[in-house]
Amino acid sequence: MVDTDWDPYGGDAQLTPVFGRLRLRTLVMLRWLAVAGQTLTVLLVHFVIGFELPIGFCLGVILASAWINTWLTLSVPPQRFARDWEAFAQLGYDVVQLCVLLMLTGGLWNPFVIMLVAPVMISVAALPPRWSIGVGALAMAGTGAMWLWSLPLPWFAGEQIHLPGVYVLGLWSAIFISIAFTAIYSWRVSQEGKRMATALAATQSVLSREQRLSALGALAAAAAHELGTPLATIQLTAKEMLRDLKDNELLREDAELMVAQARRCRDILKRLSQERSVSDIRHDRLEFLAALEEASAPLRGLGPMVEVQLAEGQGSEPPVLRRMPEILYGIGNFIENAVDFADTRVTVEGRWDPGNVYIRVIDDGPGFSPEILSRIGEPYTTTRSGTPGQGGLGLGVFIAKTMIENSGGVVRFDNAGPQGGAVVSIRWPRKEVEAPPALG
């Protein structure tokens, strides 16, 4: 009992962005930070600590980055999003520049070698896998080159550091593992964030649609009121035309038709306005049983029997709920999933106490599998990929759960027991969903 089919983009439409997700200004700003940090470190080590560095070569490598940044700032609009290959080229350059600077200052022995992780993390978070893998491969190749050749690590005059080859191999392995682990971790976090952002956008879209549908009744009443006056004018004008066209049989028939249709329109609008005024109370205030029936009605006749019932013996009258589209949509979604997976019956049970309102949706299907039960409610969790005609994005339950929780409710998923069947339990504090007393 997992998920409904719902496509936030409509059908099979695919969104293909022309540009990537990184602004050129972001890359330029990060490189300026790197230039400032590298310059400060080189000058501090050489002039303050007193370690002998190839200062001219080091500053030349740093100056190359500064020159590229200046050229980008002057020639490319900083607000433009970088294409994927452009971002790859810039991050790849940052890796190569850092590797060259490290090779001039000790290579793998230089403690700043860990900085190679930074451009790899940025690429994994912002670029498609094929480009981020390329940046990671450049970093790995750079560490390999440093292992093969680099200048000695700058140290105090007359002293040298000698590290065993096995220790250097361990350093290279640690750097390799750090880059790989950080890249994988960043990719997982980035993907989770993107999936959650898409799912939340889908939730907002569904809620907006439900709210628009709920507002159609008020819109119809307003339209009836506003259209009444122009229709009355049209009817009056048609009657005057009818009096003036006694001798023209053809035009007289047209005038009679205009009068009849104008009268018909006014009758329709009057009926709409009256129905809206009569149903205002029912529309804004919903009895508990009526709410469950309304959420269940579209799912009846689709296979399994849907039974709605209120638990007895509560000691008070059933609560009257505020009409909230997100609640009706959420309950309806859970019922729809139960109908999809039930064998013969779905039970929608409501009960209440002085402090809370409870709803349970129970089906007699196979229930939740253990791996699904631990993840249900997360976006893109679905068991329908292998079921013909039931392919879905895995967003339905997530959207319903999010809407219920935003209305103050708590959702819990479980299985009915050894006999099988899934159970969705929902609880709201009465103050969150109960309608205020009716006036008069």
Beta strands, then each sheet from edge to edge (+ up, - down):
strand 1: 285-287
strand 2: 305-310
strand 3: 320-322
strand 4: 345-352
strand 5: 356-363
strand 6: 410-415
strand 7: 422-429
sheet 1: 1+ 3-
sheet 2: 2+ 4+ 5- 7+ 6-
end
